[in-house]
Amino acid sequence: MYRQNIIVRTKLVPSRPPQHTMPRPRINQRLLEAQNHRLTIVQAGTGYGKSTALAALAASKEKESLHFVWYRLEAEDSDAQSFLLHLLHGFGIAFPNLSDAPLAALEAWGQQPSWTAVIDSLINELASELTNSTFLVLDDVHLINDSSEPIRILDRLIGLAPDNLHIILASRYPLALPSLVTWRVKGQLLEINQKELAFTPAEIDTLFRDTYGHALSFEQASMVINRIEGWPIALHLIWQQLQRDGGASLAQALSQLSGSASDLFQFLAQEVLAQQPPDIQAFLGETAVLREMTTPLCNQLRRRQDSQQMLRYLLEKGLFVVNLGNGYVRYHHLFRELLYSQLSPDQTARLHQDAATIYQQQGDEEEAIYHLMAAKAFDKAAVSLATMGRRMVRLGRLDTLASWIANLPPEILAHYPSLLTYLGDIARLHSRFEEALGWYQQAEQRSRSQGDRRSIGQALRGQARVYLDTVNATKGEELLQEALRLADGQEDRDSQARLLELLAENMLNQGRTRDAENYQNQARKLRAQGPDQAELPVRLLLRTGRLAEARVMLETQAKLEEQSPVLRPRAHRETLLLLSLVLAYQGEAEPALQTAVAGTKRGQELNSLFITAVGHFRQGHAWLLYKNEHGYEQARRSFQQGIALSERLEVPRLKIEAFWGLCQAHGFVGDHKTALNYAQEGIALARMHGDEWVEMNIRLAMGATYTLLGHMQDANEWLAQAAVGYHDCSDMLGETAVRLWRCLLWHKTEDNTRLKRDMDELLPLINQNQYEFLFQRQTLLGPPDHRALVPLLLFARDHCQHTTIADGILMQLGLSQLELHPGFQLRIQTLGPFRIWQGSEELPSRAWRRKKARQLLQLLLTFRGTLLHRDQIAEMLWPELDPDGAVRDFKIAFSAMCSVLEPNRKRNAPSAFVVRDGSRYGLREEADLWLDATEFEQLIEQGDQHYQKDEARAAMVYETAVSLYEGDYLQAYPYETWSHEERERLRARFLQAADRLAQWLARQQNWETVIDLCQTILQQDDCWENAYRLLIQAYIQLGNRVQALRTYQRCETALKAGLGVTPAPATLQLYQTIR
C-alpha cells in the first residue's frame, strides 16, 4: 500500500486563475473542441498562458457539464511509479467510486513484468465508470518528454482510452509520443499552438479596458502590439508597472520591460537563457545583431557551419524565434533585446560591421545600411546612401531614406550634396514645396563649390520639378533649360531624356501641346526608341482628347501597379487620378468615383496632401456625372475639401480645377451668379499660371450654364471663346463638346440653319474620335440629361448629310424607331409607390392637378402593348357617368395627362409617349419610356433561362429583379379592379423568383440574407410555407433555437388561419429536430 503522504495533492487540482485574468472566449471555445478529439496538445513557449487558459476552462461555466482530472507535472514525475501513482489518485479525486484495482496493480509492480497491467486496469475501470465527457489535463508534460517510460505509459493510455475521455497535454516543446503521427493522420489530434495563444489586438484592448481599467488609444494599442507581439506574460508585467510609483505612463511601462534590471529580462535570463547549453548561449549572443536569420547568413557571421542545427533546435524548443518561412527566422523582439543587452560595445560594433560586409556582398544594400548605422560607420553609410538613394526615391521608400540621412552627422552630410537633393525629393513628394526648394538650393550651392556638374544638374532638375508639380511654368522652364545645358555631352542619356520629358510636361501645362510633342519626340530619339515603342505621356493624350488611347494605357498601368505598387507620390500624374478623369469624361460615373476614392486613399497613405487634394477634385468631377441634387451637393463638398488642402499647401494653382467643377456644380442647378464668380476666379488663376486648357474647360462650363438657362447671347459668347482656345490647345474633345452645346443652343432657338451646319460638323468628329459616349450617358462635358441630345440626332437623321452616323447612335440607344422625342426619358415606378421621373427630375405629386389624369396613365401602363377603345377606358374610369359625360371627362383627363408628361409639347402636336389611332389609345411601343414592371419581368425571364444550367448566374439576375419589387403593383390603389389581375400576376412572379433566390442563398449558407429575404416573401404572402422552412433552417444554423421555434409556431398559425391546413410533412420533420 502506497503511503498517502507521498502524494502531492496540489499537483492534482486545477490552479486558481490569477485575480486579473481576462475571460478569453476564443481560447475557451478552442479548448472545448477537445471534446471532438482523442488528444489535444497545447504547445507554446514560456509565459504564453497555457496553464492559465486551462485553469480558466476548468473554472468556467462549461465545467458543469464536464468532468476534469488534473495533473501538473514536476521533474520528479519522470519516474514511472511516481507518474502512475499521481495519475491514479487524480482519477480517484474526480471519481470517488472508481475501483482500487489499478492501484492494487501498481502496488504489485515488482511482481508484474511492466506497467502495462496498471494502465490497462485503469482503462477498463474508466470504461465502466465514465458516463459523461471527461477531460484529463496534464500540464508541463515537457518535463517528462525525455523519459521513455512515462511517455510510453501516456501513449498507451491515449490510444486505448474510452471515447468520452479526452486528454489535453500542455507543453513548452514538441512531444515524442510514438503514436502522434497516427492520431494526426486519423484526425484524432487537435493542436493549439503559440500563435493561437498570443493575445490579438482586440483582446489586448479588452484586457486593458475591462480588466486593468486602463483604456488604450489606438496609438497606444499599436505600441503595445508591436512591442510584445501578443506575449501574455509581458502584458501582465506592463500592468504591474502601471500600478507602481503612483502610476507610470504606458511608454514608461513599455520601456521598463527592457534592460538587464527589468523583471521580464530577469525572468527570461533565469527561465530561458540560463537553461540552455553553452553552445546555444553562444549562438544566441553572436546572432543577436541580426534582424532576420538564415542558415548561410549565420554560418558566415559566426564562421562556423553548424547554424542549421542551432536554428532547428531553437524552433523545436520554441525559444522565442518566429518562423518567417522560406528559411528565414527572427527572434521575438523582447528576447532579441535581452540578447543584445548581453553584448559589450566592442562586440556589438564588430558584429554589425561583419553583418554589413556580408549584406553588401549579397547585394542587400538596405540591410547593410542598417548595420553600418548601428556600428556608427557613418562615412561608409553615406557612400552607400548616395549610390542607392535615387532608387529608394523611385520606389517610394521616402521615410526610410529620410530617417537614415537624418542619422548622419552634419559634417558627413555636408560632403554629399546628392543626399541634400534626396532630402529635397522627399519634401517635394510629401508636398512640402518650400522646404524642398531649400534643400535643392543647398544641394546646388554645395555641388557648385565642389565643381560637380552632374550633382548641379540633379539639384536644378529638383527645383524644376517643384515648379512642375505646382504648375509654375515660367520658372520651371528656365531651370530645366540650364539643367539640359549642363547635361549636354554627358554619357547619361537617360537623364537627358528625362529632362526633355520634363520640358514636354512644362509645355503641356502651358497648353503648348505641339511644343510638348516636339520635346517628347526628342526624348524618344535620345533613348533610341522607335515611334511604335514609345507612347506620348498620358496627360498629353488626355489634353488632346485622345481618351481611348489614354484609358487603355492607364488601365494597363493600374493593373501593373496593383501587382507592383509605386510607393512614391507623383502629384497630378497619379495613375488612378488620371484614369478617374478619363472615366469622368467618358461618363463612367461609378468607376470614376471608385477610382477617385482609391486615388485619394493612396494620397492619404503616402501622406501627400497634394495627391489627396487632387483626389478630392476627381471625386467632385465623378459626383457631377450623377447630375442630380445629391450629386451636385457631394461634388461641391469634394471641391471645397480639395481647396482647403490647396490652401494648406499654399499652392493656389491647384484650385483652378476646383473652380471649373464648382462652376458646373452651381451653374447646372440654375445658380449662374455663383457659377460666374467661380468661373472668373478660375480663369484669373489659369491665366496667372499659364494653363489655357483648364481655362477653356471653365469657359465651356459657363457657356453650358447659360445655354441651360436660355441666356442665348451670353452662351454664344462663352462657347465661342472656348472653341478658339480648344483649337489652340489641339483638344479635339473640347472642340467637339463646344459644337455639341452650340447645337443644343440652336435647337432651343429653333435656328435650324445653324443647327444643320454644326450637326454636319459634329457627327464626323463624334465618329472619327469614338466620342459616341457624349450621346450615350451623362458625361463631364455634356448636358445634365444626355437624352436632351436625342432630338438633335432625330433632326440630323432627317435633315443632315451624315444620316448613317445619327441612325447608328440612335440604334445604340435603342431608339432607332423613334419619330418624336421630348428631350428626356420618362422613368416610371409602379412596384410600390407610384413615382415618375422626367430625366433626372422627379415629377412632384402636385403636378397631377387631376386625379383622373394620373389614373388614365396608370390604366394605359396596366394595358401596355394594347390599344384601348375610348369607350373601354370610359367604362373603367367613369362607370358612374353616362356615355357623353364619360367621353367629356376622358378628353379633359387625356389632355391633362399629356401636359403633365410633356410640359413643353406644342399645342396639337403629337405626344412622344401616347399614341392615338382613331378612337383607340395606348402607349407608344417605341417611346423612350422605362417601366420598372417591364424591367422586373425581363430580369425574371433571364433568370429562368439560366436557372437549370447556371444557378449562380440566375441568382444574380433574380437578386436584381427582387430589388425592383418595392411593393405590390400600384399598391396605393388596391381597389381599382382593372389593376387587380396585373397586381396578382406580378406578385406571383416575385414570389417564385424570391423563393428560388432564397434557396440558392441557403445552399451558400448566407443565412442572414436568407432571413431578410424570407421575411420579405412573408410580407407578400404569409402562407408561403417554404419561406418558413428556410427561416427555421437559417435560425438553426445561426444557433437561435428560440427564434426557430417561434417561426414554426407563426407558420402553423398562418396556415391554419389563411388556408385551413396544417404544416407539410417536410416542415413538421424540421420542427422535430429542434423540439
Secondary structure, 3 states (H helix, E strand, C coil): CCCHHHCCHHHHCCCCCCCCCCCCHHHHHHHHHHHHCCEEEEECCCCCCHHHHHHHHHHCHHHHHCEEEEEECCHHHHCHHHHHHHHHHHHHHHCCCCCCHHHHHHHCHHHCCCCHHHHHHHHHHHHHHCCCCEEEEEECHHHHCCCHHHHHHHHHHHHHCCCCEEEEEEECCCCCCCCHHHHHHCCCEEEECHHHHCCCHHHHHHHHHHHCCCCCCHHHHHHHHHHHCCCHHHHHHHHHHHHHHHCCCHHHHHHCCCCCCCHHHHHHHHHCHHHCCHHHHHHHHHCCCCCCECHHHHHHHHCCCCHHHHHHHHHHHCCCEEEEECCEEEECHHHHHHHHHCCCHHHHHHHHHHHHHHHHHHCCHHHHHHHHHHCCCHHHHHHHHHHHHHHHHHCCCHHHHHHHHHCCCHHHHCCCHHHHHHHHHHHHHCCCHHHHHHHHHHHHHHHHHHCCHHHHHHHHHHHHHHHHHCCCHHHHHHHHHHHHHHHCCCCCHHHHHHHHHHHHHHHHHCCCHHHHHHHHHHHHHHCCCCCCCCCCCHHHHHHCCCHHHHHHHHHHHHHHHHHCCCCCCCHHHCHHHHHHHHHHHCCCHHHHHHHHHHHHHHHHHCCCHHHHHHHHHHHHHHHHCCCCHHHHHHHHHHHHHHHHHHHHHCCHHHHHHHHHHHHHHHHCCCCHHHHHHHHHHHHHHHHHCCCHHHHHHHHHHHHHHHHHHCCHHHHHHHHHHHHHHHHHHCCHHHHHHHHHHHHHHHHHCCCHHHHHHHHHHHHHHHHHCCCCHHHHCCCCCCCCCHHHHHHHHHHHHHHCCCHHHHHHHHHHCCCCCCCCCCCCCEEEECECCCEEEECCEECCHHHCCCHHHHHHHHHHHHCCCCCEEHHHHHHHHCCCCCHHHHHHHHHHHHHHHHHHHCCCCCCCCCCCCEEEECCEEEECCCCCEEEHHHHHHHHHHHHHHHHCCCHHHHHHHHHHHHHHCCCCECCCCCCCHHHHHHHHHHHHHHHHHHHHHHHHHHHCCCHHHHHHHHHHHHHHCCCCHHHHHHHHHHHHHCCCHHHHHHHHHHHHHHHHHHHCCCCCHHHHHHHHCCC
